[in-house]
Amino acid sequence: MDPEPSLSEDDVRGIVWQVWTAYLNCAPEVTPAPEPPADTADVTASIGLAGAWNGLAVLRCGLPVAGVVAGAMLDVDPANANADDCADALGELVNILAGNVKSLLPKPSHLSLPQVVVGRAKIVWPGTTPLHTLQVTLNTEPMLLTILHGQPKPA
């Protein structure tokens, strides 16, 4: 059985606040996402959570804000951050976020390696439903963090 986690939107907001202040040196502006995310992200980073609970953490944003994240995490000039810098930074950021989410999930739970797509692409996660989607604004640019719940396989 794949139980519903005791993971509230406030829990996710708290995780975002802790991660943004610790790793990006700024206080995030976090709001519920106004609509389901559009397929307009230039960078999509995801990581799987598996075990007693199955799901994904997905972080999506445009290249300008990915450059800001790369600048803060990799100590590079945000304006000169290349695609590899952006992929590395977003992959690490989603890994940190998912690790914090994992700590609130039923045990045992494990993380996959992060997957990062640079470029606009329609990316789907079959068999999942959104649990929480938050818009996090960084330097006036939106980022979307979605926690997806994977549906348990039929017995």
Phi and psi in degrees as a GROMACS rama.xvg file:
@    title "Ramachandran Plot"
@    xaxis  label "Phi"
@    yaxis  label "Psi"
@TYPE xy
-108.256  92.2882  ASP-2
-70.8062  156.396  PRO-3
-67.0936  133.797  GLU-4
-76.0584  157.765  PRO-5
-89.8698  59.9571  SER-6
-115.947  102.414  LEU-7
-89.2168  166.58  SER-8
-61.8365  -35.1344  GLU-9
-63.8204  -36.689  ASP-10
-60.0819  -46.4333  ASP-11
-65.2196  -41.0585  VAL-12
-58.9315  -43.4263  ARG-13
-62.2048  -41.8242  GLY-14
-62.5929  -45.7202  ILE-15
-59.0976  -46.3278  VAL-16
-59.5297  -46.6387  TRP-17
-62.2167  -44.9026  GLN-18
-68.4739  -45.0286  VAL-19
-62.9065  -43.4367  TRP-20
-70.475  -35.7671  THR-21
-78.235  -40.4624  ALA-22
-105.094  -25.6815  TYR-23
-111.936  -0.549659  LEU-24
55.2973  40.186  ASN-25
-153.106  156.703  CYS-26
-89.3235  125.258  ALA-27
-79.4445  153.254  PRO-28
-100.512  115.046  GLU-29
-117.521  126.877  VAL-30
-136.77  157.418  THR-31
-60.6473  143.448  PRO-32
-63.6529  133.065  ALA-33
-65.409  -31.6493  PRO-34
-147.773  169.574  GLU-35
-57.8625  141.329  PRO-36
-58.2814  136.645  PRO-37
-82.5172  162.111  ALA-38
-87.7509  55.6254  ASP-39
-117.635  8.67848  THR-40
-71.7499  140.351  ALA-41
-86.7312  -23.4901  ASP-42
-135.112  128.667  VAL-43
-126.812  120.441  THR-44
-117.238  132.63  ALA-45
-138.076  157.361  SER-46
-147.793  137.009  ILE-47
-87.2579  145.685  GLY-48
-118.116  126.329  LEU-49
-139.666  151.95  ALA-50
140.364  -125.213  GLY-51
-68.481  -19.8883  ALA-52
-137.954  138.106  TRP-53
-117.486  138.531  ASN-54
179.847  -165.168  GLY-55
-142.636  151.159  LEU-56
-112.412  128.945  ALA-57
-128.781  129.689  VAL-58
-121.03  125.347  LEU-59
-128.812  139.291  ARG-60
-162.501  172.856  CYS-61
-84.6194  165.888  GLY-62
-62.5444  -38.4116  LEU-63
-58.8016  -45.318  PRO-64
-73.0883  -30.6424  VAL-65
-62.2294  -36.6547  ALA-66
-64.3676  -37.6408  GLY-67
-64.5216  -42.7395  VAL-68
-63.4107  -44.3368  VAL-69
-61.2993  -40.4745  ALA-70
-59.9995  -45.3196  GLY-71
-70.3603  -38.1326  ALA-72
-89.0561  -28.8782  MET-73
-113.703  1.51361  LEU-74
56.1651  48.9936  ASP-75
-118.52  162.206  VAL-76
-69.0736  118.897  ASP-77
-54.8372  -35.1409  PRO-78
-69.7366  -22.5489  ALA-79
-108.677  9.46401  ASN-80
-65.7942  128.194  ALA-81
-91.3451  178.44  ASN-82
-59.6677  -38.8674  ALA-83
-65.4123  -41.1124  ASP-84
-60.2856  -45.8715  ASP-85
-62.8634  -43.7942  CYS-86
-63.6324  -44.3571  ALA-87
-61.3507  -46.5055  ASP-88
-66.6955  -45.7855  ALA-89
-67.9847  -36.444  LEU-90
-62.3235  -42.5632  GLY-91
-69.8625  -38.8546  GLU-92
-63.7268  -44.4251  LEU-93
-68.0115  -31.5153  VAL-94
-63.9714  -44.3227  ASN-95
-65.2591  -46.1851  ILE-96
-58.8463  -48.2274  LEU-97
-65.3112  -35.1738  ALA-98
-61.3527  -38.8996  GLY-99
-70.436  -38.7119  ASN-100
-62.3185  -44.7836  VAL-101
-55.4397  -36.433  LYS-102
-63.7502  -18.2728  SER-103
-99.8521  -2.52302  LEU-104
-91.3379  162.311  LEU-105
-59.273  148.625  PRO-106
-93.5663  150.867  LYS-107
-80.4528  147.984  PRO-108
-136.276  145.273  SER-109
-133.553  155.559  HIS-110
-107.054  143.986  LEU-111
-84.4622  178.508  SER-112
-75.5092  148.916  LEU-113
-69.5594  148.212  PRO-114
-118.263  132.527  GLN-115
-128.817  131.328  VAL-116
-114.761  122.015  VAL-117
-104.103  121.677  VAL-118
121.651  154.062  GLY-119
-76.509  125.942  ARG-120
-153.166  147.384  ALA-121
-81.5832  111.364  LYS-122
-114.36  128.856  ILE-123
-123.696  153.88  VAL-124
-125.794  87.8369  TRP-125
-59.2713  146.951  PRO-126
76.3465  18.3912  GLY-127
-123.821  156.056  THR-128
-131.494  142.629  THR-129
-64.7537  132.176  PRO-130
-97.8249  -48.4431  LEU-131
-143.182  137.049  HIS-132
-131.959  121.707  THR-133
-122.229  144.103  LEU-134
-98.1225  126.692  GLN-135
-115.188  121.479  VAL-136
-97.2421  128.981  THR-137
-130.687  117.906  LEU-138
53.801  45.0227  ASN-139
66.6475  1.87452  THR-140
-101.198  133.659  GLU-141
-81.7733  143.806  PRO-142
-124.584  146.409  MET-143
-114.726  127.86  LEU-144
-112.211  121.963  LEU-145
-122.832  132.131  THR-146
-102.991  118.981  ILE-147
-105.364  139.05  LEU-148
-100.182  124.715  HIS-149
-80.3664  136.954  GLY-150
-75.8932  135.482  GLN-151
-64.6471  148.056  PRO-152
-72.8146  141.532  LYS-153
-63.2754  146.358  PRO-154
